[in-house]
Amino acid sequence: MNIQERLKKIARKQRWLIRYYFNRKYSENDPYFLTTSDFERNKMEHVVRVLKEYSPKDTMMEVGCGEGILANLIAGDIGQYEGFDISQKAITRAIERNKNHANVSFQVRDFYKMSLPEKHYDVMIFSEVLFYFSLEELQPIPGKIFEALKPNAYLVLVHCRATGDDESGNMIKDYGAKTIHDLFVHFREFELMQDEWDENYRITVLKRAE
Ligand SMILES: C[S@@+](CC[C@H](N)C(=O)[O-])C[C@H]1O[C@@H](n2cnc3c(N)ncnc32)[C@H](O)[C@@H]1O
């Protein structure tokens, strides 16, 4: 293991550092260009189309919800929505953006430390967030998510295909959709409903078996 990899490993274990990193990121509005980049807008529309296909009139949760942009687009089509993000700054903006949607709520939470209610959600979505966990940390996550889904409920995964550090020198991201989604696809109790490979990202929908 080289020095950079060692530093990454140490940094990942410091949850306060990860929180700090994302709060710094959100010191500017829309740091991931979700409202300004055509690529991001088209991708978000694609995600919304998929969600509308699987979204029930019941309970949905999103981890890594950022400023609540996706919530704002789908609030009219779902029952209850719960959004979680590690960044207080992002959540403050998410609440403001969605203040007219009574069915939408947000909380600051680190998914790594979160315990989830059992058989509770009808849809869970993780979009561009699971690559912030190490491979070791990822291993128990399919089981944790499985337990929180109701029987026959859906998990939607959206992650970029790019691997390695991004151009800003992001120290946390190591791998992308192939590694992450395959882990869930091969988790024995998920049934694969849909698996779309775009040139840049992958959208996978899985169902919790009974
Ligand atoms: C790359 S952004 C993705 C935002 C949006 N979901 C999307 O698809 O564009 C990653 C988001 O995940 C959040 N995040 C990262 N690690 C997290 C964790 N451990 N628990 C909760 N949220 C986390 C970040 O604050 C950020 O809002």
The ligand as an ORCA input file, in Angstrom:
! r2SCAN-3c Opt
* xyz 0 1
  C     -21.806     13.314     -5.096
  S     -23.070     13.888     -4.041
  C     -24.506     13.177     -4.776
  C     -25.716     14.045     -4.626
  C     -26.975     13.470     -5.304
  N     -27.446     12.298     -4.576
  C     -26.723     13.128     -6.741
  O     -27.071     12.016     -7.164
  O     -26.165     13.964     -7.458
  C     -22.833     12.867     -2.611
  C     -23.788     13.234     -1.481
  O     -23.721     12.233     -0.482
  C     -23.591     12.851      0.783
  N     -22.892     11.869      1.651
  C     -21.621     11.423      1.530
  N     -21.323     10.521      2.482
  C     -22.454     10.367      3.210
  C     -22.790      9.576      4.352
  N     -21.893      8.764      4.935
  N     -24.042      9.656      4.859
  C     -24.966     10.496      4.287
  N     -24.703     11.282      3.208
  C     -23.470     11.222      2.677
  C     -22.818     14.123      0.500
  O     -22.966     15.116      1.485
  C     -23.418     14.539     -0.823
  O     -24.575     15.324     -0.656
*
